[in-house]
Amino acid sequence: MAIDKHMTIQEVVEKNPETIRVFLEHGLHCIGCAVARFENIEQGALAHGIDVDALIRDLNAKVAEKEQG
């Protein structure tokens, strides 16, 4: 499943815990925040001044890396 900017942060982290580091490296530290349950990736990125396209690219790369082995 590809990650897109409309998915909630919590949804992505629950299904792909390896993405936590990617969120943190991009400066999105609200992984455990209550808002993460409702806020989608795009909303979180915009609120923190993060390039959403770069974040999505890196999240998908991390998931692909895990799936490859």
Secondary structure, DSSP 8 states (H G I E B T S, - for coil): ----TTSBHHHHHHH-GGGHHHHHHTT---TTSGGGGT-BHHHHHHHTT--HHHHHHHHHHHHHHHHH-
